């Protein structure tokens, strides 16, 4: 009788082979999600697939032609790093941009990083603004800081406040705290103690520890009055 571990390994191998066969069958049938996933497994050599960069690129290409956003981003990655295809940053940007148009936020972030590394700050800012408009809180916070500290092109305090509001309305504690500070100092908005305190409470409720400490100090000070 074979040891239990041998039987278990054999069963796992059979399951993996069956899974990859079924996935490939669906990919051949034209399912974009299956084409992407099959390409991803070929790229990584996972779950029964034999690693092949060339074939991974081919399946990503098929899925991308069928408007699969993850596959478009994968095409960008392949062209950016020369995986299974000749490296081309121009084509990488094209595919990343296509992925963004299909709603892939990760591709947008990659474009920001690519343009920043290339020294193309206006290009990086364009994609960062695109992310912010699509409700990316990290992008909104980054743009808010750039406008408030003057590093953005045509920096504007009012634009910084606008991006802070977008992030704060999504419940981001850091944005709430920054807005509270603006109302406390009158930067970009009229000084308003009530709004300052309101945004500070919102920041604390969102889990911002600095806001919690400031509120505690505020309550202690009022208790001594």
C-alpha positions in Angstrom: 0.0 0.0 0.0 1.4 3.4 -1.0 2.0 6.0 1.8 -0.7 8.6 2.3 1.6 11.4 1.2 2.2 9.8 -2.2 -1.6 9.4 -2.7 -2.2 13.0 -1.7 0.5 14.3 -4.0 -0.9 12.3 -6.9 -4.4 13.6 -6.3 -3.2 17.2 -6.1 -1.3 16.7 -9.4 -4.4 15.3 -11.1 -6.5 18.1 -9.8 -4.0 20.7 -11.0 -3.7 19.1 -14.5 -7.5 19.0 -14.8 -7.8 22.6 -13.8 -5.2 23.9 -16.3 -6.7 21.8 -19.0 -10.2 23.2 -18.3 -8.8 26.8 -18.2 -7.0 26.3 -21.5 -10.1 24.9 -23.1 -12.1 28.0 -22.0 -9.3 30.3 -23.2 -9.2 28.6 -26.6 -13.0 29.0 -26.7 -12.5 32.8 -26.5 -13.2 33.6 -22.9 -11.2 36.8 -22.1 -11.0 36.1 -18.4 -9.7 32.6 -19.0 -7.2 33.9 -21.6 -5.8 36.3 -19.1 -5.7 33.8 -16.3 -4.1 31.2 -18.5 -1.5 33.7 -19.6 -0.9 34.7 -15.9 -0.2 31.0 -15.0 2.1 30.6 -18.0 3.9 33.7 -16.8 4.4 32.5 -13.3 4.4 28.7 -13.8 1.7 28.2 -11.2 -1.1 25.6 -10.7 -0.1 23.1 -13.3 1.2 25.5 -16.0 4.7 25.2 -17.5 6.3 28.6 -17.5 6.6 30.2 -20.9 7.0 34.0 -21.3 6.4 33.8 -25.0 3.1 31.9 -24.7 2.0 34.0 -21.8 2.4 37.1 -23.9 0.4 35.5 -26.7 -2.5 34.7 -24.4 -2.4 38.2 -22.8 -2.5 39.6 -26.3 -5.7 37.6 -27.2 -7.4 38.7 -23.9 -6.3 42.3 -24.5 -7.9 42.3 -27.9 -11.1 41.3 -26.2 -10.9 44.3 -23.9 -9.9 42.5 -20.8 -8.4 45.3 -18.5 -6.0 43.0 -16.6 -4.6 41.6 -19.8 -4.1 45.1 -21.1 -2.1 46.0 -18.0 -0.2 42.7 -18.4 0.7 43.7 -22.0 2.0 46.9 -20.6 4.1 45.0 -18.1 5.5 42.7 -20.8 6.5 45.6 -23.1 7.9 47.6 -20.1 10.2 44.7 -19.0 10.7 42.8 -22.2 8.8 39.7 -21.0 8.1 37.4 -24.0 8.4 40.3 -26.4 11.0 43.0 -27.4 11.1 45.8 -24.8 9.3 49.0 -25.8 8.3 51.7 -23.3 6.2 53.4 -26.0 4.1 50.3 -26.4 4.0 49.8 -22.6 2.5 53.2 -22.1 0.0 52.6 -24.9 -1.3 49.4 -23.2 -1.2 50.8 -19.7 -3.3 53.7 -21.0 -5.7 51.4 -22.7 -6.1 49.5 -19.4 -6.8 52.8 -17.6 -9.5 53.5 -20.1 -11.1 50.2 -19.2 -11.0 51.1 -15.5 -7.7 49.5 -14.3 -6.5 51.8 -11.5 -3.2 49.8 -11.0 -2.2 50.6 -14.6 -2.8 54.3 -13.9 -0.5 54.1 -10.8 2.1 52.4 -12.9 2.0 55.2 -15.5 2.5 57.8 -12.8 5.6 55.9 -11.7 6.9 55.5 -15.2 6.5 59.1 -16.1 8.1 60.2 -12.8 11.1 57.9 -13.3 11.5 59.3 -16.8 11.5 62.9 -15.4 8.2 63.7 -17.2 6.5 65.4 -14.3 3.6 66.9 -16.3 2.9 63.4 -17.6 3.0 62.0 -14.1 0.7 64.7 -12.9 -1.8 64.0 -15.7 -2.2 60.4 -14.7 -2.2 61.3 -11.0 -5.1 63.6 -11.7 -6.9 60.8 -13.6 -6.5 58.6 -10.5 -7.8 61.3 -8.2 -10.8 61.9 -10.5 -11.5 58.2 -10.2 -11.7 58.5 -6.4 -8.3 57.2 -5.6 -7.7 58.5 -2.0 -3.8 58.2 -2.2 -3.8 60.2 -5.4 -6.1 62.8 -3.9 -3.9 63.2 -0.9 -0.7 63.4 -3.0 -2.2 66.1 -5.2 -3.5 68.0 -2.1 0.1 68.0 -0.6 1.6 69.0 -4.0 -0.7 72.0 -4.3 -0.5 73.0 -0.7 3.3 72.9 -0.5 3.7 74.5 -4.0 5.4 71.6 -5.8 2.6 71.1 -8.3 2.6 72.8 -11.7 0.4 76.0 -11.3 0.1 75.1 -7.6 -3.1 76.4 -6.0 -4.1 76.2 -2.4 -7.8 76.1 -3.4 -7.0 73.1 -5.5 -5.3 71.5 -2.6 -8.3 72.1 -0.4 -10.5 70.6 -3.2 -8.6 67.4 -3.3 -8.5 67.2 0.5 -12.3 67.4 0.6 -12.6 64.6 -2.0 -10.5 62.3 0.2 -12.1 63.4 3.5 -15.6 62.8 2.1 -14.5 59.2 1.5 -13.6 58.9 5.2 -9.9 59.2 5.0 -8.6 60.2 8.5 -5.5 62.0 7.3 -7.4 64.2 4.9 -9.9 65.0 7.7 -7.0 66.0 10.0 -5.4 68.2 7.3 -8.7 69.9 6.6 -9.1 70.5 10.4 -5.7 72.1 10.4 -6.6 74.3 7.4 -9.7 75.6 9.3 -7.7 76.2 12.4 -5.1 78.3 10.6 -7.3 79.8 7.9 -5.2 78.3 5.1 -7.3 78.2 1.9 -10.5 78.5 3.9 -11.9 81.0 6.4 -10.8 80.2 10.0 -13.7 78.4 11.7 -13.4 76.7 15.0 -16.6 74.7 14.7 -15.5 73.2 11.3 -12.0 72.7 12.7 -13.4 70.6 15.6 -15.8 68.8 13.3 -13.2 67.6 10.9 -10.9 66.7 13.9 -13.7 64.5 15.3 -14.1 62.9 11.8 -10.4 62.2 11.7 -10.5 60.6 15.1 -13.5 58.5 14.2 -11.6 57.3 11.1 -8.8 56.0 13.4 -6.3 58.8 13.0 -4.2 58.6 16.2 -2.9 62.2 16.0 -6.5 63.5 15.9 -7.4 61.3 18.9 -4.5 62.8 20.8 -5.4 66.4 19.8 -9.0 65.9 20.8 -7.9 64.4 24.2 -5.7 67.5 24.8 -8.6 69.8 23.8 -11.0 68.1 26.2 -8.5 68.3 29.0 -7.9 71.9 28.4 -11.6 72.7 28.4 -12.0 70.7 31.6 -9.5 73.0 33.3 -11.2 76.2 32.3 
